[in-house]
Amino acid sequence: MNQFKFLAMFLASTLAGAQTTMVGTPQLRESGAPSEVAAPASLNSPARITTTTGSKSKFSANTEGGVGQGTDSALSNRAINPFGTLKTNVRVDSQRTDQDSAEGFERRVTSKEIENSAGTFGDPSRYMQMLPGVVSDNDQRNDFLVRGGNPSENLFIIDNIEVPSINQLALSDTTGGFVSMIDNAAIQYMTLHTDAYDSKFDQRLSSIVEISTRPEALVSSHSTLEMGLAGAGGSITRPWGREGSLFISARHSVLQWMTNDIGLNGVPVYKNGLVRADSRIDDKNNWWGLSLTGIDSIKIRPSATDTFETNPFDITYRGWRNVTGVNWQHIFSARSFGVLSLANSQQSQYVLQIDQLQSNATIYDEDTSDGITTVKYDWTSEINKRITWETGVRAAIDRMNYLVKQPIGLQNPYSEDPRPMNATLTDRKFATANSAEYSQATFHLPLEAKVVVGQRLTHWALGGHTEWTPKLLFSAPVAGRLVHVGYAEYVQAPPSLYLLTFNNQQTLKPIRARHVTVGVKVVDATRLGITVEAYQKRYSDYPVASDYPQLSLANIADTFGQAFLMFPMTSRGSGLARGVEGSIESKPVSRLLLTATITYSRNWFSGLDGILRRGNFDLPLVANVGANWRLGRGTSFTMRYSVASGRPYTPDNLPLSFAQNRDVYDLTRINAVRAATYSRLDFRLSHSYVFDRRALTWHAGLVNALGTTNFYSNQWRPRCPTCGVLEQGQMPLLPDAGIQYSF
């Protein structure tokens, strides 16, 4: 196999400037507020905020380029600038801790960590695969699975704007792709929420990923140009408006100018752009917004004469997606504020699949467009020094224009019948609505204990479903160590494309997951941090195939580049995922940072027959070890070593498979076989030359430096009836290199 087969995978301080006196390194942020919300200093929080301006308990927005003057209110950090950095005259007497969070242990990373990490190509989603409890379906792509859940169970939020997908060459109702649309230079930080995350979020069953692009200080004019295998592009940052900023970035793929085949029997072509702006209106009002666009296409043309070719389908794909949104924040008083958000997202895709083995017959033809316009309002108030109240509403209009043809059906590996099945035609164009309300209260108790209680009520007009979900979190120091225990329920509608085919709209309902989480910060020292968490997720009402009793939608990750298979479904599936996660961060010397994460987890899902079987993503042991070594004089070296249990898979029923010259699964051994252990070593070396106010940076490294062959799946070779299956691997040994010029 050509080593370039997977080059497509490349398609990819708070209070700064304020007049402050600091003890420790504050991170004034409230988990559970939108990603840029500065954190309220609660009465029992070790981070005590006191004013140095002599002002009364009153705020005026955005003084000194931020949004406020000082106050003695415990809500001050959050109320003044909930979606950006507080620029006010305050004194921080000690460091903000995890006890200021309204959920369990969140995981927050900066753009610099993403940019410098080995093996991620600067892709935010690929970096997520390194965190505890997170695995990838296939390291060829950047989708990630959180705590045993499907990739579609994750929601992206950028600057309080919901984004269906941040990736290029991503199909509807999926979150993975080849490369992120958002330039890493735009990201200030990224936060993964998994532990009893807040009721305010439009719910997903596994996680919320928040991305903040708003600068944490006044910006100066600067620009960046860069080029690598992931593409060529650049960005511009300028001061703009009244103490605001403007950011513009664009990128275009380059591989199509080097080759017409990167090993996928084709080459992806894509381009993307981001425009982001923010500004102060007056003493009590400010706004921020963004527009993110991606356009992409690929033609996959496998050889009709290659006996080793496993893909007999000519595939044509082209698509585009855009999300545009704006937020307006109004400060009512020293103890309350509100944020109004209006956003629109739209995506369109065309997919045509031709079967070479059936005289080039069309087996799948999709021309779909869907969009969602969302308006939401969030209000936060400090009732008193011990109680903070949050509430809000959300309403959305979903627009669907689906034309999906599966004219002759497809052979199904779950069926012993060789005839094509499930021919269908879906032609639907309509709009529907969904709405939600939520409320959440945080109670700060004596001895630094805390209780968070929340609820969310969601209604979908499509299907007429209404679901209520509660949340309860308790955290407190125990023997000097912070401990949290949480229970939360979340619901999510099935993917629209599956919902609208056959009679699925009448047989499918929202999926529910019940989370129980426990965590403890074992060590929280200057040079060493250790956390341990345990979780359990119980799924109910999961969509499963009506005609194939072993098949659950939970086991279908990303079908890009494969033959689509639409089939009748019903909400009678269940699932169970549980695990224990540990993370270690050590800084033995000032220039060296060592990290390690290890997860032991199991997950099982049932089909219509109700039998719990290993999930497709059941990887009992996953570990990542990383190092970041600043060598000095602008040089740094990073490495990562990943190891995981082998993937489970279902072997073929060989007599039937050879007789019918196709994959026919042995249904008595669903995911009963496990492949060899996965392992991968990546490293990256970078160096920056700084002169005047300009910088030139290059990086070079290797991905899968040891050339380890990692199993992904077995696929049948239909042009060689006596050959059987061919093992499909994941990322081979590949170079990683790029150059960046900042001025």
C-alpha positions, 0 to 999 in steps of 0.5 A: 500500500502506498505510504501516501495513502493517508495524506488526506489526514493532513487536511489538517492571560486572563486579566492581561492589560488590567491594573492588578496585583496577583498572587498565583496564576488566576484562570478566572473562568466559570465552567458551565458558562459559555467558553469565554465567561470570566468566573464569579468569585464565590464567597467560598472560593479561594480566589477572592476578588477585591476592587482597587478602583474605589468604585461603588457596586456599579459597572460600566462596560469595557473600560481599559479595553475590557468591560468593567470597573471594579466592584465588591460583588462576588459576580463581578468577573462574570457579570461584566464580561461573561464571554471575554476577558475581564479588564478591570482594576481588581486584586486577585489574592489567590488562584481560582480552583476547580471548585469554581466550576459548575460541573466536574473536571473540565479539560481546557487546552490552548491554541499553543498546545494544539499547534505544538503537539506532535501527530495532530497537524495542528488540528483541534479535533485530533488533539482531542483524541489525546485526552482521557476518555477520548478515542478515535474511530480511525486515526485517518480522520479527526472524529473522536468518541467520548466515553464510549459514545458515537462521534455524532454525540458531540456538539461544537460551540464557537463563541456561544454559537452552535456549529453542527460540524467544524470539519471539511469533507464531513457528512450531515449528522457527523462531527468528523472529517479530514481537517478542521475548517477553523484556523488554529490561529483563531483559537484562544482555548478549547474546553471539553465538557464531559462531567454533568455538563450544564443544562444550558447547552443544547444537549448531546449524549457524550460531550460539549466542545467549546472553542473561544476565539475572542482575544484575551487582551487588546490586540495589535495589528499583525498577520500570518502566512503559512504553508504545509501539507494541510494547506496554504493560507494566512490570517489578519488581526486588527484592532477594530471598533470601540476597543474591539478586534477583527480577525480574518483567515483563509486556507486552501488545500494544496495536495491537488496541485501535487498529485491526482491520487493520495492513495484514496483513488482521488484527492480532496480539494477544499477551502475555508474562511473565518471572519470574527469581530467584537466591539463595545457599544457603550458602558453596558453593552457589547457584541461579538460575532463570526462567520465560518465557511468551508467548501470541499469536494472529492472524486474517488475512482478505484481501478476496475482491474485491480484484484486487490481493490476492495472498493468497487464504487465510483464516488463523487462528493461535493459540499459546503457549510456555513455558520454565522452568528452574533451575540449581544451582552447587556449588563443589568446590574452589578449582579446580573447580565443577559446574553442574546444570541442569533445564529444561522447554519446551513450545509449542502452536500451532493453524493453520487455512488456508482457500482462498477460491478453492476454495470455502473448502476447508480446505487446511491444519489443524494442532494441534500441541504439543511439549515437551522436558525437559532435564537437563544437568551441566557440570563445569570444573576447572583441572588445572594453571596451563596446562590447563583441562578441561571436560566434561559430559552432557546428556539430554532427553526430546522429547514430540511430539503432532502432528495435521497435515492437508493434505487436498487438497494444494497447488499447487506453484510448482516443478511445471508440473502445476496439480493440488494435490499432496502431500495428507497426514495426520500424527497422531503422539503419542509421546516420544523421547530424545536425549543427548550428552556433551562434553569440551574442554581449553584449553592455554595455551602460551608466548608467549601462544599457546593451543590449544582441543580439544573433541568432542561425541557426540550420539545421537537415538533418533528415527531411531537416529542417532549423530554425533560432532563435533570442534573445534580452535582455535589463537590467538596474537599475531602481530606484536602482533595477535591471530590465531585459526584454527579448525575445528569441525563441528556437527550438527542434526536436521531440523525435527520437523514435516518429519521426521514427515510422509510417509516422511521419518523413514526418509529424513532424518538429521542435517544436518552443517556443517563450519566453518573460521574465521580472524580477526585483530584488526587494531587494538585501541586505546583509541579504535579497534578493527578486526577482520577475519574469514573463514569457510567452511561446508560443509553435507552431508545437507541435507533436499531435496525428493524430487519437486522436484530444485531445492528445498532446505529451506535456502532456506525461511525463515519461512512465517508467513502463507503457505500451508504446503507439506509434501512428501517429503524426503531427506538428499541436499542440500549447501551452501557458504557463505563470506565475509569480515567486517570491523567497526570501532568508533571513539570520536573524542570521549567523547560520540560512538561510531561503528560500522561493519560490512561483510560480503562473502559468498556461499552456494549450496545444491543440491537432489536434482539436486546442482547448487549454486545461489545460496541465497535469502539470497545477499547478497554485500555487506551494510554497517551504519553506526551512530552514538550521540551523547550530546548531554548533559543526558539527551539522546541521538541514534542513527542507523543506515544499512544497505545490502545487495545485492538479494535473489536470486529465481526469476522465473515462467515467464510463459506457464505462469503466465498459462495456469494463473493462479498462480506457476509458477517458471522452473526454468532460472533458480533465483535467477538474478535479483537485485533492486535494492539494499536501503537503509534509514536509521533514527534515534532521539532520546531524552531522560530527566528525572531527579528524586529516584530517578525518571526519565521517558524518551521517545523518538521517531524514524523507521524507513526515514526516506527511505521507500525501497522495498525488494524482498522478493518477487513474488507472483501476483494470482490474482483478476486473471488478466491482471495477473501478479505484484505486488511485495511490499516490506519495511518502509515509512517508519514512526514509532517512539515510546514513553515509560518511567517508572522509580521 
